[in-house]
Every structure is written in structure tokens, then in C-alpha cells.
Amino acid sequence: MEFFLDTADVDEIREIAAWGILDGVTTNPSLIKKSGRDFKEVVREIAGICSGPISAEVTAMDTNGMLEQARQLKSDLPNNVIIKIPCTPEGLAATKVLTQEGVDTNVTLIFSASQALMAAKAGATYVSPFIGRIDDTGHDGMNLIAEIMETWAQYDISTKVLAASIRHPTHVLQCMQLGAHTATMPAKIFRQLMKHPLTDKGLEGFMRDWAEVEAAGKA
Ligand code: E4P
């Protein structure tokens, strides 16, 4: 089970990395735009904070353009940077070549089990089904995770299923219950996963009582 952060905000990455349970980071062109920073500069900094796989996305639409960008990213950025590729026929061809070259990939914008299967067949290291964006259309994104995991169970597929576009903590739990290998989520969801009012209340009581133990010189 892997937990990734879905952000290009280095302060958030530092905060969650300090918890000791961060396995990787995913970025995309929109998250890079939100950071307001230079693409390679921010990905380089992220790769220095988290040693796990850091997804950097290609923006070319044709296979040769994708390959050129991917190779450039691999040569300019730290080793833990992996290449995020859109799930298109051109992306599939680029994934196949990069896999042959030993480059790890994350095939993104997956909305059907058949797309996930095609990306796995091309050798993708990760496939990223987008749950929340399916929920947004009035369908249940979790059905896609279930369908993919059911398909995976029939074969010896090494491609990891990376649940993406996660909107709330229950999404994370349900994905893990279905056996998804990885979930990528915003920092807000990491915080929500840890938060419980009874933990806060219980701790408050313990601290209050302990202060009295100390005041009585019995600590
Ligand atoms: C995954 O890698 C994507 O960056 C991300 O999960 C998209 O999520 P969104 O639908 O919240 O934009």
C-alpha cells in the first residue's frame, strides 16, 4: 500500500513527508500552474524532499514529442522522477518505448478498465484511474477501481493501480479495501485521514491530568 501526495506545493510536501509515511508525489500541468513555479525547478525540489516516485507529466500530444520530453526530463531531473503520460494511442506507444528503455511511467487520465488494461499491456509502471472526476459526472468512480482490480486478479500484472482524483478520506479506505496498490491525494485528505475529535478530546484530558501529576511533584 502506497500513499502519494497530489500537489506541487513544496511546503505541503515537507509537512506530510515529516510524518514518515509519504511514498511519492504526483504532479500534473494544472498543479504546476497552481504552484506558480518553473516546472523543472519545482519537480527537482520535490524529488529532493521525497525519495519515492515523483510523477512529471509530458505535454506533447505525439509519440515522438512525448519521448523527446520524457528523455529530457529523465536526463535533467533526479532519478526518482517518473514520466506521466496521457492515456491516448500516442501515449501508449510512448509508454511501450519508455518501458523498453527502463523508464518508469504513470499512465494518467484513465476512465475505463479497458484503458487501464491497454496501459498495463504497454508496460506502464502505474495506471491512474480518476475516481472523483467520474463521481462528478453522476457515476460511481469506485466501480472503476473494483472493475480494474477484478481484471488484475485474473492475470499476473505487475502494473500498479494508482487511485487518483481522490476527493475524501472514504475514497482512500474504499480503494485500499478493493486492493488498489496506491492512492494519490491532496494534503487536506492526509490531514483528514489522521483527524478524530475523540483523539483530540482524549489527549486534552490526559494532558490536563498529567499537569496535575507534575504540579503534585509526582512525575
Ligand atoms: C493524478 O495524478 C491527478 O493529478 C489528480 O489526482 C487529478 O485530480 P483532480 O481530479 O482533483 O484534478
Residues whose N, C-alpha, C, O or C-beta is under 5 A from the ligand:
A	BS01	E4P	D6 T26 T27 N28 S128 G132 R133 A164 S165 I166 T184
